[in-house]
Amino acid sequence: METQRTAEFIRQAENNRRMIEKLEKEITVSVQWRKNMWTEAWEELDAYERALEEERNAEKMNLQKQMVKIQNRVRRFKRHLSDVKPTAELIERMREMMSEVETSINSLKEEQRLRLQEYLREERTCQQEISAYVKKMEHWSLPVKDNPKVAPTTTKIKAPDKNLPVEVQALDVFLQRTGGADGGWDQSDHQAFLKVWMKHGGRWTYRKEAKLCLPGKSPEELDHHEEWYKELLLLQDRKRQVVQTWKSQKNQQVQSLMKRKEEEEEEERRKKAAQHQNHHHRSEEERRELVLQLQEWREKKKRLEEEEEEKRAMTEIQKRRREKEEQRQQQEVKMMMEEKILLRRREEDERQRREKEKERREEDERRKEATKSIRRFSQRDLHKLEVKVHEKQQKEKEEKERNRRIAASLREKVNIRVNKDPSRLTTPTKGWQERLKHVGSSQSGPSSHMFHRAVPTWRQGL
């Protein structure tokens, strides 16, 4: 199951990487033709893209370093686990190594989770901004009326109260006069302006990014809105100071009223105490009863303290017993682990010894079998060699006998005696005699024979 999950994760990561490369290529192709039209905006976007690329590469390198560090710790743990003899110090050290590896993995996972949440928040913000820009561009395509009516602002501003301080009234009048809390702008445009303004801390460097975020606003409109926002901040600060002053005065009044009320209540209590002391004098028996009650209370308190001390002592004793029992159990577990490891090592040694003994016996058997095979093959080859030598000798003997017979027959042919007949040179041969028999009288007329085509072989005899 874990292997399947790992393979699925690797496949998904590879698909995401390919999709990112494809989207980057599409972005490069789609904006390449606009590079000459919007040179300044393109340079800013290019610089921002390079900054994001450097940040992504740095994050990638940091993640790779952390992964390599965790991998090295795991390898070191495996090496200690397999090579070193088990001892108490080794087990404790390996436990520390395991905790370090686990802490590193958990911290890496937590860091990546936080980073992913941050990326998700940024993605949602970007989606909202893109949606706002898309809606704004859709409004651009709508026909513009000759006498456009100013849309009422969403924030309803009440008429200034004449009883309020001048600073509060000035802020309300300013908002009514300049078009509400957004300065006459669209709420999305004003929010984009505030975001860029806060990002740059109100410095003049915000204008480059503001041009990108607000392409429909001219530099004069940005300057006018900037002056309006500065005036708004100043009026809000004055209103805040006035409100704080009013709150402090109100608190002082409330404190003075409470102090006066406490003094009146204290005076009332003193009067009641004096009346009670004057009208109700305690008797001697009541005083003795109070003394007895006080003594009983002290004895009870002392007894409770002694019981509490005994409980604490018993708790401490039980705690020490539990600690000793835990130490004893840990020692037993440690001894059991050592015995198991020792037994496992002995079994491994015995298994290796048996395997070596088995291999040695098999090697001896193979050596004996090889010796027998070599001896058998040697005898077979020797027999074959003897047969071949015998056959060769037999062939040579037969060849000699055949040559002897041929020589004898040749000698018999060469030694034939022939009688000489000198007249046979002039005697006609048999062939000539036969020819003379068939020769007729010579005729000068034409021949009666005619030449015909030869009959094909397949048609002969039909």
BELKA-V329129 format. One record per helix or strand of 3 or more residues. SS is the DSSP state (A for helix, B for strand). FROM is the first residue (numbers start at 0). LEN is the number of residues. Records with the same first field share a line. If there is no record, write none. Layout:
SS: FROM-LEN + FROM-LEN
This chain:
A: 1-31 + 38-45 + 87-53 + 165-13 + 186-14 + 205-8 + 218-61 + 283-131 + 421-4 + 429-9 + 456-3
